[in-house]
Each structure stands twice: as C-alpha cells, then as structure tokens.
Amino acid sequence: MYTDYHTHTIASGHGTRDTIDRLARAAAAKGIQILGISDHAPAMPGAASISYFRNLRYSARERYGVRLCFGAELNVLDFSGKVDLPEDILRTLDYAVISLHPQCFRSGTAEQNTTALIRAMAAPHVRIIGHPDDEKYPLDYDVLVMAAKKAGVLPELNNSSLSPHGYRGDSRRYDILLLEACARHNVPIILGSDSHGAKHVGDFTWCRRLLEETAFPAELVRDIL
C-alpha cells in the first residue's frame, strides 16, 4: 500500500497536536506516495470550523515528495443521512469519508444505521465508509456493500479499530462479516490507518493480518480512490 486516505491532524480536536506538515513528513519516511488528510467535520466536539475546510484548497499539494489530497471525515447526524458540511464546501474537497460516531449519532436498528450510511453516500465527493465495524452500530453488510458498489464508494478496513488499543469493541468480528460480504458481492475495500497524528500514518499492520487470515482476494483491495 502506498496511499493512506484516513488521517487526522490537530484540526480534528483530539488525539494529536501534529500538523499537516508533520503527517506529510512521516508519510514520506514510510514510503507513502499519496496522503489524504481527513479531519473530523464540525459536529465532532472540538473539531475544526467550516472555514478550515473551505481553506484547504489553498494548501500545498505536495510536501516532502508526497502528494496531498484534502478531504473530511463527515459525521452522519441522523437516519436521513444528513452530514455536517454543506454541499458547497464538499465540492471543493478531493473526497469525503462518512462515519458513525457516538458524539454525533445515536444508534438504531441495523436497518436504520445501514440506511443512514446509504443516504449519506449521496453527499458530494463521498468515497469511503469509515470504520463500518463499530459494535455500537449494527449494520446489514450485504445491503451496505451492494449500495456502496452502486455508488462507487469503498468500505474501509480500519487499522485503528483492529489494533489492540482499538475502542470500537469487537471490531474484528464485524470486519470479518464486512469482508465476507465484500467477497460475496465482489465489492472492493480500502485500507485506512485512521492515524491521529504522525505516529501511525501508513500503518496497516492489523488490516494485513486480517486479510491474510481470511484469505480476502487481493484484487479487491483498492489502493487509490
């Protein structure tokens, strides 16, 4: 893997004081060629304002030989699929990740949670479903991945979820269900470090282990959006 599209800087409001520059430097040291900055959108407590995302288009597109892409990790806010950046801002970004977070979304049934994510895929430039492996949010994986295939959106295998310090519960169990559904319906996935700061940029250790254990088809692992 030479890309990582799910990373966070100090602008996400928690977990790190590292800047875009520090993440880019770390990415260069690890051989990452394309680095996506996907800070939490404004509904996440402590996250950046709309102005931060509006001004990303003026940031340098290459640092330390690493190509930079600028996105956002959108919070799905309700079962209608509402997200927390307006369309005019989303259209200036390279991509967006949609995620369910306890600070912003109250879980419902598997059908309701799945419907919320599917509806959120309609927002401009949504390309990734972030960590669809949180045990607090049951999902219908067959329905979700088929909708993702139709929309051209990639379910994410999240390294942070699978790590020993992960905080989303028994993510491994749900990631196996996700991978099985993707293999069944020939739907590609993408790997994301979900690194908050520079330390884990480009780290897919736990993703690789699960892919090997499940013999997930290599041709269904997407490396670029």
N, C-alpha and C positions, 0 to 999 in steps of 0.2 A: 504494500500500500504506500502510495506516495502523496496522498491527499488526506486532509482532515478538515471537515466542514463544521464540526460541532465543538467550538472552543469559546471560552469566556475570559474577558478582561475585568479590570477594576470597575468598568461601567456596569457590570451585572449586579453590583451591590453586595456581593458576599463571596467568600471563598478565596479571594486573592486581591492583591494590590498591583498585580502585573499589568502593564500597558500592552497595546498592540505591538509596539516595538520589541518588547521582551518576548512575546509569543513568537514573533517572526524570527528572532534570533535563535530561539530554541528549535523552531521548525527547521531552520537551515542546518543546525547541528545534527539533526536526526534524519536528514535526507528528505524531508517533506518538501514537495515542489509547489503544491497549491494549499494554502492555508485559508480556511474560512473562519471569519470572526462572527459569532452568532450570539451576541449578548442578549440577556433577558429583556424583553419588551416591558413597557412602563407599568403594567399591572402587578408585576413582581415587586414586593416591598423592597425599597432601596435601589431599584434598577434605574437606568438612565431615562431621561425625558425624551419626548418625541424629537426635540431639537438635536439630540445626539445622533439619532438615526437619519434625520434629514441631512446632516452634515457629513455623513460617512462618504458620500460621493466625492468629497474634496480630498480624501485621504490618499496617500501614495499607494500605488497599485503594485509596487514591488519593493521589498526590503530584504537585504542580505541574499539576493538571488531567489527569493521566494515570491511567487505570485500570490497576491492577496485578493480574496473575494469578501465582500461585506454583506452580511445578512442579519437576521434576527431570530431569536427563539421566541416565537409568539406563544402567548398563553391563551389556550382555549378557555373562554369565560363561561359558557353555558351550553345547554343541549342544542341550541340553534347553530352552534359553530362560530359564534362571534369571537373575534380575536382583538388584540389590544393595540394595533397600529392601523391607522386609516389607509385606504387604498392608495392615495396619492403618495404616501411615504413608501409603502410596499413596492410601488412601481419603480422607485429609484434604487432599490436594493437588488443584489445579484440573485438572492434566493431567500427563502424563509423555512424555518423548522416549526412545526406545530407540536405542542406538548401539553399534557395534562399535569398540573401542579397543584398540590394541596392548598397553597396560598391563594389560588385563583379559581379553583374548580371543585365543586362538591360532587363526589362520585354518585352515579346512579346505577342502574342495571347494566349488564353487559351490552344490551341493545342500545340503551341511551348513550353510554360512553362511546360506543362504536359510531353511532350516528353523529355525535358531536364532532368526532375527528373527521368523518367523511365530509360533513358540511364545511368544516374549516379548510379542507383541501381546495375549496373554491376561491379562497383569497389569493390575490395576485402573488406570483412567484413562489408559492409553497412547493417545495421539492422534497422535503424529508418529514417523516413522522418520528418525532423524538421519543426515545425510550418507551416504546409501547409494551413495557414489561413490568410495570409497577403493579404489585399485587393489590394496591388500593383501588385500582381501576380495571375491573374485569372487562375483557373485550371478546368479541366474536372474531377470531383471527381469520377465518375463511372469508367472512363478509368484508373485513377490513382490507385484506390484501388484494382481493378482487377489485375493490373500489380504488385502491392505490394504483393497481395496474392500469385501470381505465383512465385515471387522472394523470398518469405519468409521475407519480410520487413514490419515493422509496422508503419503505420501513427501515428503521435503523436498529442495528445491533449495537448496544451501548456498552462500552468498556467499563465505564464508571459503575453502571448497575451491577455488572458481573464481578467486580473486584471484591476482595474480602472486606473492604470497608464500605461497600455499597449500602445504600439506605432505602432501597425500594422493596425490601422484603425478599421473598424467594424468586428473584428475577430469573434465575437460571431455569426454573420450571416453566415460566411463561415465555422465555426466549426459545426454549425447545418447541413449545407449541407454535410460536411465530415461525420458526424455521421450517417446521413440518408443513405448515400451511403454505409458505412461500414455495417450498419444493413441490408440493402437490399441484399448485396452480402456476408454476413456472414464473414466479414473481421475483425480481432481483431485490437485494437488500444493499444497504450501505453501512459501513462501519463508522462509528463516531467515538472519539475519546471522551467527549464531554469534560474536557480538562478545564478546570477553573484555575487559570494561571498557566505558567510555562511548564510546570513540572511534568505533566502527563500529555503534553501535546504529541500527537502521533503515536501514542501508546495504545496498541490493540491486543495486548498480551492475552487478556481473558476472552476476548472475542475469538482469537485464533484457536484457543484451546477448545472452545465450544464448537466451533466449526469443524475442527478435526474429529472431536468425539462423535458428532452427529453425522459425519461424512456429508456435510452440506455441499451441493455442487459448486465447484469453484467458479463456473461460468455464470452463476447467479450472484456473485459478489461484485457489486459495481464500485469502481474506484473514482469515478468522476461524474458530476451531475450532467 
